[in-house]
């Protein structure tokens, strides 16, 4: 496990308290977005490198989001997410399924049975089947390695954004 040391947080807090709350929020949202964009870019790169890009939908679905509800409690939460209606399989690529899945549940370590909702409606190989056994999908992690590899870079991106933006906003506010 890597250790990262961040210095100057007390000074940052003092500078931020001199700014109006709305500007402070906008600065922090921008800084968090700068850091999260590093992770999103690395995740997309990992998808291309591990051969998980067929249609490109999963790669397009990687994006930065903010948790609006957290702002009511005085803090801002940003995260990178993957998956949408077209790329609903993001977690299957990241963690794998059945035989290769290392979590918990009744299908861990073995193939799993796929049955159709309507009996007798599954055609496979030109034959009507009641069910098929699926061996599972190997995991091809793309999010976790992005965070592991780019953590320090993301912290530096946040710091650089703050270094540039805070003086500009203080000058605008006449502080």
Secondary structure, DSSP 8 states (H G I E B T S, - for coil): --------HHHHHHHHHTS-HHHHHHHHHHHHHHHHHHHHHHHHHHHHHTT--SSSHHHHH-EEEEEHHHHTTT--EEEEE---SS-TTHHHHHH--GGG--S-STTTTS-EEEE-SSTT-EEETTEEESEEEE--------HHHHHHHHHHHHHHHHHHHHHHHHHHHHHHHT-
